[in-house]
Amino acid sequence: MRIKVIPIFIALSALSISGCDSKTAEEYIAAAETQYQQNDTQAAIIDLKNAIALAPKNKEARANLGKYYLTAGLFVESEKELRKALELGESKDSVYPALVRAIYYQNDFDRLTRLTQDYTSQDTQTQSSVALFTFLANLKSTDTGSTLNTDFSALLGDDKILAQVYYEFSQGKFSQADELLSSFQQPEQNKIEKLIVTGLLKAQLEDYDLAIIALDQVVASSPEYYVVQFQLAEVLINAKEFEKAKKLVDELLKINSRSAYANLLMAQIFLHDEYYKKAFDAAEIAIQNGIDSTQSNLLAGISAYKIERTESAYKYLSKASRNISPNHMANRLLAEVKIRLGETDNLAEMLEGISGQDVQKSALLESAAMIKFREGDIEASKSLFSQAKEGDPGNAVTLLREGLIKLSSGDQSGIDSLESAIALDNTLGEAWSLLAQGHMQAEEPKKALAVAKRWQEVNEVDGLVLESYLLQQLDDDIQARIKLVKALELAPKNYAAMRFLMLLNAREKRFDEARALAKTLLTSTENLSGKFQLVFTLINLAIEQDDLASAEALLQSLLSQQTDSSDKHALPISVGLATIYNYRGEFQKALSLLTDLHDTNDFYVLSTLGQTYSGLNDFNNAKSTFQALINAFPRDMRSWNKLITLLNQYGLNKEAVDVATRGESALPHDPRLTVLNIRSLIRAGDIHKAQQKIDNMKAQGNSSPMFELFTGEMALHHKEYEKAHKYLSQYYAVDPSWDSAQPLAEALAHLGKAAEGGKYLEAQTAKIRDKLKNIHYIAEYYSRSGELEKAAQYYKALLDINPEDFITLNNYSAVAIKQGEITLAIELAQKALQISPESPFAMDTLGWALFHDKKYGDALTYIKNAHEAIPKNNEVTFHLIETLIVTGSKDKAKSLLGRIKPTNDSDKQTLTRLNASI
């Protein structure tokens, strides 16, 4: 074992002070010698500096100053003066014993061994001293491949003992080395090195008090020998003297805040003090600056685990696991982290190396099984549950969850698992509920009700609630209500009974009673997930009664009672208020409420914030928020749905396909993401790939109600308008929405029934509060379908809402041109250009209006400028060609025609017409 040391980071130079009296250089040298003998090293250094100021080439003064610097712990300055003494003719025997130590204490071991490799001395004591530090340099050298010379024949007295102590220490023979410590005869000879090895050795023997005393003396005598301060800090940490260690490391960090070793030590201290974020930061700095060791990776990995930085924990624990025993605690953490990240493959094999504690292994396997279940990989989930039961066969919760998984996949043996769970623990309410549902799933309602009766023998109230729930499924609401009322007579504050009664009231349109229960539940529950659901239920009930104001007042009252709006129990209330504001189209109010919660890693906060940005047409923030939602909840399909829907909404269909594909990789067994991908592929025009995915889903036994919609949309793409109308009408009848109305209206427009299609769009627009986007779409729909009067009506209505809206002005001008109302078209286009004078679209519209007013010169100016800005826009290019033809520039027009690539049927028709005219 070679002894590794840390490089010295900083050495501070002493100030030179020159005397101004009449002493000679020799007198200063003599005075310095006296001061040094009296242990006043600093005074001796000052006298020698004065001597050198008078006689710069005095080799004795240089040699003595180098030795005194060495005593003072100023090793760089010591070497400098000793080398000058050699240059001035001082003998090697006089200088080398001090020079090798000056270099040694700079930790420059390779340079030391090169200096002494050919050195010999007739003076045995000098030879011994130089040989000792040459040996120590070789021992501590980073070159572990070379053979260590252990011939100590040239060493004398304490030099030889010190070398033997270090050698035994390096071989791990700590007791033998400790015995040799008592053999020293001259304590002051090489005192620093003796104290250092004593401190390090006592620390290995866990005699921390003596270790600290020894190293403290070195720090006191050589305060700038920072290596020992690091060693002392490490000993203090091992001795659990964390406060003292922290003070020492703090001082070292003041000297170099990026010091790898200081940050490594501080990470240990912070981890002990449970300052996990600080521990993680310090460990990362250590790794980034060169200490990429098992210890540093363990520190970073464990602290990252503690602060739930799962990706970082995985990164660092994986690196550390290569060099630790399989049974190390960190491997358990790594297994848990892998489960969090969904890496459950070969988990059983990974856990094999962890000895004992089968219960803990089973818990990890069970967690992995639940992740696979949520991902939709039922078979893998079943397999992991089977392995979990082997380690902990009597765990009722494991059996409960196994029953859930089996029943979810239609495996009725899940009923047996649930019966076994109840036999082990008949207080498991979830097991009773799932067992009853299992019988309902198997179309055995009598057995399901019998389960509820059995549970009432154990827990009458919860059993009654379960019976009521089953009766509601059997459409026996009268008996269901009787059971709930009885349950509430026995337990007036029972949450489940109140919740089911609230839902029953809502279903029977007894909204006042439902809202009263919702308010009571909302103010009493501490369950965060349940609180969110209650808030949304309350809002939906208020919408049904057209009384959002009272729901808003209640939520505002509850929020005012919270001292901290970012407190987790205040989140559902804030999100509820923001949801109300979004529903009303008051997006800025919602944003103001949610801004303070932006950093909260909560699904509903991020989801509602993204919707708010979308309502504000702030695409970039909406996109980044939904991406943050995916990052925080990558295994929740709803996260992916939000971003994919946003991208499709803005026509970024290819990007939506990319996101959906990533989602499929993250949740490979969730067919809902495949459905989203198919929709995006159709919108992106990749019909072939969309059809492939549909065929694959069908082959795997999966289906979706949206297949009918997809068939209609693909027929629309292939211009099979009758077929498209058939399937899209059928889908719309089942799921009437704005999303299904759009393709249906397009199909009808192509069949010459644009007015009929518009009615579907208008019907869906009437259902929502924020109608502006839809009205714009309807106006454009009528415009491109040739229903110009209807388009004009919508644009007039939009101008009444906002007379300065650029898009409305520009698009209405285009409609007016088609209607032949050129004066109106010019007026509208001029207003649009005033609002956005750099817009090429406004320039083109005004130019085209002027063209129809036969002002061809002005028209050419505007349209030419528009074309220069957007040369690949076919509509603008066609306008320019027509203007060039009219103004006699047919050659230029012909040249432009040759460059156009038509993208639709309308482009092809226009291209044919213009070619014919030329």
N, C-alpha and C positions, 0 to 999 in steps of 0.2 A: 504493500500500500504506500503510494507516494502521498506526502502531505501537501495539499493544495492551499495556496494563500491567495488573497485578493490583491490586485495592484493598488498601490497608493494613489489616491485621487488628486491630492493637492498638497503642495508644500509652500509655505509662506516665507518669503525672504525677510531676514532681519534688516533693520535700518542701519546703515553705516554712519557712525558718528566720529568725526575727526576732532582731535584735541587742538587746543590753541595755546598750550603753554610751551615751555622751552626744553622739555625732555627730549633725549635722543631716542632713536629707534631701539637701541640696546636696552635703554632704561625701561621703555614701554614693554619690551619682551620680558624683562626680569619681573616687572610689576605684574604682568599678566600671569606669569608662572605662580607668583605668590597668591594672587586672587584665585587661581584655579585650585591650588592646594587647599585653600580655605572654602572650597565648594561654591565660590561666587563666579560661576561660569559666565554669566552675562557681563560682569565687570571685566573679566579676563578677555572676552571677545572685543569689548570696546577698546581696551589697551592695545590689543594686537592690530586692530584696524588703524589706530593712530600710528602704530609702528610702520605699517605697510604704506600709509599715506606719506610717511617720511622716507621710507626705503622700499619701494615697490618690488625690488628684486631680491629682497631678503628671504632666502629659502627657509630659514628657521622659523621666521614669523608666519610664512605661508603654511608650513607643515603643522605648527602648533595651532594656528587658527582652524585648520581642517579638523584636527583632533578635538578642539573645543566645540566646534559646530556639531561634531558627531555626538558628543556628550549631551548637547542641548537638543538633540533630535532633529537637527536641520541637515538632512542627509544629502540633498542636492548641493547645498552650499559647501558642505564638507568635502564632497568629491571634487568640486571645482578647485578649492584651495589646495588639496593634496596633489592634484595633477599639476598645478602650477609649481608646487614645490619640487616635483620630479623634473619638470622642465628646467627649473633653475639649478638642478644638480643634486638635490637631496637624494640619499640612497634609497633603494627599494626596500631594504630591510627596515628602514626607519618609517617609511610611508605605508607599505602594503598592509600591515595588520589593521590599520585604521581604514585604508582605502577599500579593502574587500568588505568591511562591515558597512561602510557608507553605501556601496553599491548593493549589498545584500538587503539592507533595509529600504532600498527603493524597489525591492522585489525583481530586480533585473538579473535573474540568476544565470541566464545564458551568457550575458556580458561578463559576469564575474568569472565563470569557468573558463571563458576564452582568455581572460586576463591572467589567470593563474596556471594555465595548462603547462607552461614551460618554466614556471617559477620554482626555484630551489634556494634555500638559504643555509648558510653554515651555522646560523644562530638557531638552535633547536626550538627555543620558545617562539621565535618569529615563525619558523616553519610550522610549528604546531598550530599557532593561531590562524595562519593562512589556510592550512589543510582542513581545520575544523569548518571554516565558513565555506570552503570549496565543497566539502562533503554535504553540508546543510543545503547549499544551493542545488547540488545534484539531487538531493532527496526531495526538495520542494519544486523542482523543475517540472514544467508541463510535459517534458519529453519523457513519457513513461516507457518508451521502447528501449532506452539504453540500459546497460547493465550498471548497477550501483556498486561502486568500489567500497567494500567494507573493511579494507585493510587500515586499521587504526594505529599501526606501529609508529607512525610519525607524530602521533598526538601524545601530549603530556598531561598528567594530572587531571584537573577539572575539564580540560578540553576533551580528553578521551572519555570521561564519564558522561559529559554532555552529549557527545556523539552517540554513545551507547544508549543513553536514555531515548534520544530521538529515534534511533534505529528500532529499538524494542517497541516504541510507541507506534512507529510506522507499520510494524508487523502485527499490530493488534495485541501485543503482549503487555497489557496495561499494568498488571500487578508487578511483573518483573521490572518494568520501567519505573514504577512507583518506588520500589525498594532501592533502586539506584540513586534516587533523589537525595537520600540521607548521606550519600558518600561524598558530596561536594565538600571541599576543604577551604575554598576561597570564595565566599558569597559575593564579593564585589566584582570578581572577574567574570566578564560577560553576563553581568547581572540581568540585563534586559532579557537575554535569550533564556536564561534559567527561569526567570519569572514566567515568561510566555509558555515554555514547555510544561512548567508546573501547573499553570492555569488550565491549559488544554488537557493535560493528563488527568487532573483532579475532576474536570468536567466529564471526561469519559467514564470515570469511576463514580460519577454522580455525587461527588463531594463538592457541591456547588459553593458552599461558603468559602472554602479554601481557594477554589478556582477564582471566585470573584475577587477575593483579597489580593491574589497574585496579579491578576490582570489589571486591577485598579491601580496598583503601584506602577505598572508600565505606562498606563495612560497618564498618570500624574507626572512621571518623569519625562515622558516623550509625548506631549499632547498632540503633536502633529504626525505621529506615527499612526495613521488612521486604520491600518490593518488590524491593530490590536483592539481598537474601538469596535470594529465590526465583530471581532471574536468575542469581546466582552458582551456585546449586545446579544449575540446568539446564546451565550452561556446564561445570561439573565433570563432569556425567554425559556430556555430549558429548565431553569430553576423556578419558573412561574413568577418571576419578579417583573411583571409586565409594565408596571408604572415606571420603574427605573429604566427598563429597556426602551420604553417609548421616549423618555426624555433624551436618552443617548442617541437614538435613531433620528429623532427630530433635529438634533444638532447636525448630524451627518447629512441630512437632507437639505439643511440650509446651505451647506457647502456645495452640494450637487443634487438638485431635486430629481434628476433623471438617473441617479445611481442605481444600477440594477440590483446590487446586493442590499443596499439600504431599503429599497422598495420591497424586496423579497422579505426582509426582516419585518418591515412595517405591515406587510400583508398578514404575516403570522399573528402579529399583535392585534390587528383589527379583527381578524377572524375569531380570536379568543374573546375579544370584547363585543362580538356580535355586531360589529359595524360592517356588514357584508358587502355593501356597495363600495365602501372605501377599500376593503380588502381586495375586492375584484379589480378595482382600478390600479392599486399598487402592484398586484401580481401581474397584471397585463404590462405595466411599465417595465417590470423586471424581465419579462419574457421578450418584450420588444427591444430591450437594450442588452440582450446577450445571455441571460440565464434562462435558457429554454430547457429546464430540467424536469425530472419527475416531480420534485417538490413544488416547483413553481406552477406546473400544470395542475397538480392536485389543489393547490391553493386557489388558483383561478377557477378551476372546475367546481370545487365545493362552494365557493362564495357565489359563483354564477347560479348554481342550483338553488342556493338560499334566496336569491333575489329574483328567481324565476326567469333568468336569462337562459332559456332552455337550449337554444342553438349554441350559445357560447359554452354552456356546461357540457354539452355533447362533444364539442370540439376539444376542450382541454382534458376532460376525463378520458376520452378515447386515447389521447396521446399518453396520458399517465398510466393507463391500464396495461400498456405494453411492458412495463417494468415493475409491476407490483404483483403480489400473490393473488391468485384467483379469489381467495377468501377475503381480500381487503374490502373494507367498508365502501371504498370508492367504486368498486365494481357493482355493488348494490345500487348506488346512486346512478351509475351509468345505465344499469338495466331500467331503472325507473325513468330516466331521461329519454331513453330510446322508446319506451312505451308512450311517453308524452308526445314524442314526435311521430308516433305511429309506426316505428320500425320494430314490428313484432315478429318478423320472420326469425326462425331459429332461436327464439327466446329460451326455450327449454334447455338447449345445448349451452347457451351462454350462462345459464344459471347453474349448470352442473358443477362447475368448479367451486361454487360457494357452499361451504360445508354447513351441515346442521340447519336448524331453523326452517324446517319445511313449510311452516305456516307463512313465513315471510315470502318464501318463493311462490307459494300458492297465491298469495295476495297479488304479487307482481304478474303472475300468469293470468289471474282473473281480470286485472286491469287491462292487460293486453287483449283478452277475449272481448271485453266491452268495447274497446276501440275498434276491433275487427267487426263487431256487431254494428256499431254506428256507421262504419264504412260500407256496410252491406255485404261483407264477406262472411256469410252465415256459417259455412262449413269450417272455415279457419277458426271462427269463434267457438264452435262446438268442440273442435279438437283441443283448443287451449283450455276450455273449461274441464274437459276430461283429464288433462294433465294437472290442472289445479286441484281437482278432487283427490288425486292420488296422494298429494302431500298433506291434504287437510280434509279427510273424508267426512268428518263430522261437522263441517261448516254449513250452517243453515242458509246463510246469505249466498254462498257459492251455489248451492242447489237452487235457491230462488232465481238467481240470475240465469242459471243454466235453463231453468224452466221457461223464463222469458224468451231466451234465444230460440229455443226449440219451437215454442208456440208461434213465434214471429215468422218462422220458416214453414209453418204448417205441419210441424212434427208434433203429433199429439202425445208422444212420450214425455213431452214437457209437463203434462199433468202429473205423471209419476214423480218427476223431480220436485214439483211443488208440494205434493203430498208428503214426500220425504222431508222437505224443509219444514213443513208445519209440524211433523212428528218430532223434529228436533227442537223447534221453537214455535209454539203456537201463538206467540204474541206478534209474529211478523205480519203486520197488516197487509203489506204489499203482496205477500204470498197468497193470502186469502183472496185478495182482489184478482190477482192474475189467474188463480185456480178457477174462480167463477167465470172469468172471461174466456178461459180455455174451454170450458164446457159450452159457453155461448157460441164460441167459434165452431165447436163440433156440433152445433145445433142440438144441444142438450139443455134447454132452459130449465127443466125441472131439477136437473143435477146442479145447475148454477145456483138456483134459489136455495137448494138444500145446503150448499156451501155457505151461503149467507146466514142461514139459520144456525148452522154449526158454529159460525164465528160469533153469533150473538151469545152463545153459551160462554164464550171466553171474554168478549168485549161487546156488550149489548149495543152501545151507541154506534160504534163503527160498523157492527154487523147490520144494524138497521139502515145506515147510510148506504152500504153496499147493496142491500136488498132493494132500496129505493132506486139506485142507479140501474140495476138490472130491470126493474119494472118499467123504468122510463124507456129502456131499449125495446121492451115488449109493448110499448105504446099504452101502458096502463098508468097514465099520469095521475089518476085519482088515488089509486093505492100508493103510488110513489110519494105523493104529497103527504098522505097519512103517515107513512113511515118516517119521513123527514120531520114532520111536526112532533111525532113521538120522540124522536132522537133529540130534538131541541128542548123538549120538556125535561128530558133527563140531563142534558148538558147544553144549557142555553148559549154557550159561547163556542160550541164545537165548530171549528173552521170548515171542515169538509161538509157538514150538514148545512151550514149557512150558504156555502158556495153552491152546492147542488140546488138548494132552494132558490137561490138567486137566478141560476141558469134556467130552472124550471119556470120561474115567474116570467123571465124574458121570453122564453119559448111560447108561453101562453099570452104574451103581450100585456102582462101585468107589470108595466114598466116602472111605475112608482114604487111598488114593493121591491122590485129587483134593484132599483137604484138605492133605495134605503139600505138594503143588505150590503150592496157594494161599498157604500160609504162606511158602514160599520166595520166591514172586513178590512178596508183600506187603512183605517185608523188603528186597527188592533194588531195586524199581522207584522211580524218581523222578517218573514220569509221574502227575500229579495226577488226571486223569480216569480213567486206568487203575487207579489205586490205589482210588478210590471203587468201581469195578466189582468189583475183587478183594475188597474188604471185604464188599460185598453178596453176592458169590458164596460167600465163606467162611461167612457167616451162614446163607444158604439151605442149604448143605451140612450145617451143624451142626443146623439144624431137621430136615432129612431124617433125620439120625441120632439125633435127640432128645438132642443133647449141646451145648446152647448154653453150658453152663458153661465148657467148654474154649475155645470161641471167645472168650468174655468174658475169660477169663484171658489169652489171647494178646494181645488188644487192649489190655488194661490194662497188660500188660508192655511193649508197644510204646509206649504213651502215657507211661509212667513214664520212658522213655528220652529223651523230648522235653523240652528245657529251657523251651520256651514253648508252652503248649497252644493258643495262637492262631496259631502258625506254620502256614503253608499245608500243610506236609507232615504236620502233626498233625491237620488237619481231618478227613480220611477216617476216622482211628481214633476220634476223638471222636464223629463222626456214627454210626459203626458201633456203638459202645457205646450211644449214645442209642437207636438202632434196636432193639437187643436189649432195652433197658429198656422201650421202648414196646411191644414184642411181648409182654413179660411183664405189661404193665399197670402197670409201676413208673414212672409218668409223672413223679413228683416228682424221682426220681433222674435221669431224662433231662433234666429242666428245669435242674437244678443243673449238669449237665455242659455244657449248651448256652448258659446265660446269659452266660458270659464271651465267647461267640462271636457274640452277638446282632448286633453291628455288622459282622460279616464279610459282605461282599457275595458270598456263595457260594450257588449254587443249592441244594445238598444241605443246607447248614446251615439256611437259611431254611425249606426244605421240611420238614425233620425237626422244627424248632422249632414250626412251625405244627401239625404232626400231634400234637406233645406237648401243646400248649395245647388242641387239640381233645379229646384223651384226658382232659384234666383238666376238661372241660366249661367251659373259659375261652373262651367264644365271642369276646369282644371282642379279646383278644390273638391268638387264632387268626386272626380276620378281618384284623386289622392286619398280622400277619406275612405272610399270603398276599397281601395288597395290596402289601406291600413286595417280595414275590417278583415280582409282576407289574411293579412299577416298575423293578426291577433287570433283569428278563428279559422284557420285553413281547412279544418275538417267539418266545418258547418256549411252545408250546401247553400244556405241563404246568403252567405257572404259573397260567394261566386255569382249568384243570381243577381245581386244588386249591381255589380260592376258590369256584367254582361248586358243586362237590360239597359244600363246607362249608355254603353257604347253603341248598342243597336239604335237607341233613341236618337243619337246624334249621327247616325248613318255610318259609323265606323265599324262596319260589319266584319271586315277582315280581322281587325284587332279583337273584336268580340269572339271570333273563331279561335284566335290564339289563346285568349283568356279561358274560354270554355275547354280547350284542349288541355291547358295546364290544370284546370279543375278536374277533368277526367283522370289525370295522372295522380292528383292528390286524393281523389275519392273514386278509385277504379271500379267500385261495385255499386255506385249510385247512378241508376239509369236516368235520373232527373237531369244530371249534367249533360248526358248524351243528348237528351231532348233539347236542352238549351243550345247545344252545339249545332244540332240539325237546323234549328230555327235560324241561327246566325249564318250557317252555310247557305241556306236558301236565299237569305237576304243579300249575301255576298255574291250570289250567282253561281255558286259551286254546287249545282244540282246533282251531278254525278256522285260526289262524295256524300252529299246528304242522303241520297237514295241508298248508298252502300251502308251507311250507319243505320238507317231504318231496317234494311234487310238483316243486318247483324243482330239488332235488337230482337227482331221477330224470331230469328233462329235460336236465340238464347231464351226464348219464352217470355220476353218482355214486351209490353205493349204500352200505349199511351193514348188518351183521348185526343191528343194533339195530332195524331197521325192523319186524321181526317183534314185538319187544317193544313198540314204539310202537303197532302195530296192536292188540295185546292191551290195552294201557293205555287207548287211545282207546275201544275197545269197552267196557271197564269203566266209563269215564266216561259212555258212552251207555246203560249198564245192559243191554248185550248180553252177558250173563254167560256163555252157552255159547260164543259166539265168543271172548270174552276168555279163557276157560279153554283153548280150543283153541290159540290163538297163544302164550299165556303158557307153556303146558306145553311146546310145541315149543321155545321159546326157552330155557326152563329146562334142557331136556335137553342143549342145546348149551353153555350157560353157566350152570351151577348156582352161584348166589351168594346172599348175603343180599338184595342189591338186586333180583334177579329173583324171589326167593321171596316177597317182600312182596306185589306185585300178584297173583301167582298164588294166594296164600292168601286174599286179599280176594275174588277171583272165586269160589273154592270156598266161602267163607263165605256168599256171596249165593246159591249153589246149594244151601245147606243142608248143606254138607260142611266145616264149620269145623274139625272134628277132623282131617280129611285135610289141610286147609291148614296146620294147626298143625304137622303132621309135617315139612313142608318148612322151616318156620321153625326148628323144633327141630334138624333135621339141619344147617342152616347155622350155628346157634349152637354146636353141638358142635365145629365146626372151629376156633373162635377161642378165644384165651386170656381176653380181657376180655369176659365174657359179660353183664355187668350190664345194659347198655343194651338188649341183645336180649331178656333175660328180662323186663324191664319192658314192652317192646313186645308180647311174646307174651302176658303176663298181660292187658294191655289188649285185645289181639286177641280172646282167649277171652271176656273180659267183654262186649265190645260184640256178640259173635257169639252170646251166650246160653249159652256153655259155662261155666257158673258154677262147677262143681266144679273144672274144670281151672284156671280163673282163680284160685280160692281156693288151690289147691295151689301155684301159682306165687307168690302173694303171701305165703303162709306161709313158703316157702323164702326169699323176699327178706327177710322179717322176721328169719329165723334169721341171715342175713348181717349185717343192720343193723336192730336193733329200734327205733332212733330215726329211721328214714327217714320224713320227712313225707309224701312222695308215696305210698310204699307203704301207710302207715297210712290215708291219706285214701281212696285208691283201693280198698283192701281193705274199708274200711267201706262204700263204695258197693256192692260186690259182696255183702257180708253183708246189706245192706238188701234187695237183689233176692232173696237166698236165704231171707229171712224170719228171719234170725238177728239180731234187733233188739238184744238185750242186747250181743252181740259188736260189732255195728255202733256202738252208743253208746260202748262202751269204746274202740274204735279211734279214733273221731272225737274223743273227749275228749283222747286222747293227742296226736293230730295238732294240735288247737287249743292244747294246752299248749306244743308245740314252736313253733308259729307263730300266736300269739294274734291277730294282725292280718289273717290270711289270710281273705279272703271265701269262698274255696273250702272251707276248714275249717269256717267258720261255717255255710255252706249244708249241708255233709254232716251235721254234728251236728244242725242244725235238721230236716233231712229224716228222720234216724234217730228223733228225738223225735216227729216227726209220725206215724211208723209205730208209735210207742209210745203214741199218742193223747195226748201231752202238747202239745196244740195251742198253748197260750199261750207256753210256752218255745220251741216250734218257730218260732212267728211272730216272736219277738224275734230269734233267730239269723238266720233267713232274710231278714227285713226289713233287718237290718244288712248282710248279704251283698249284697242287691240294691242298696242305696244305694252300695256300693263299686263294683259292676260291673253297672250297670243294663241294659247291652246284652247280657248273657249270657242266652240263651234258656232254658237249663236252670234257672238260678236263678229266672228270672221265672216259669216254669211252676210251680216249687215254691211260690213266693209266692202265685200265683193259687189253687192247690189249698188252701193253708192259709187264705187269705182266705175261700174258699167255705165251708170247714168251720166257720170261726169266725163266719160270718154276714155277712161284708162283701162281698156279691156285686156291689154297684155298683162298688166299688174293683177287684174281680177283673175285671169286665167292661171297665172302663176300661183296665186293663193288657193284656187280651186284644186290644183294638183297636190296640195299639201294636206288637205282636209281628210281626216279619217272619221267617217260617220259612226256614231255610237248607238243610233236607234233608227227606227223606220222613218221618223220625221226628218232626220238628217239626210237619209238616203233620197227621200222625195225632193227635198230642197236642192240637194246636189245635182240631181238629174235635171230639174227645172233650170238651174242656173247654167249648167253646161249647154243646154239647148239654146238658151238665150244668147250665149256668146257665139 
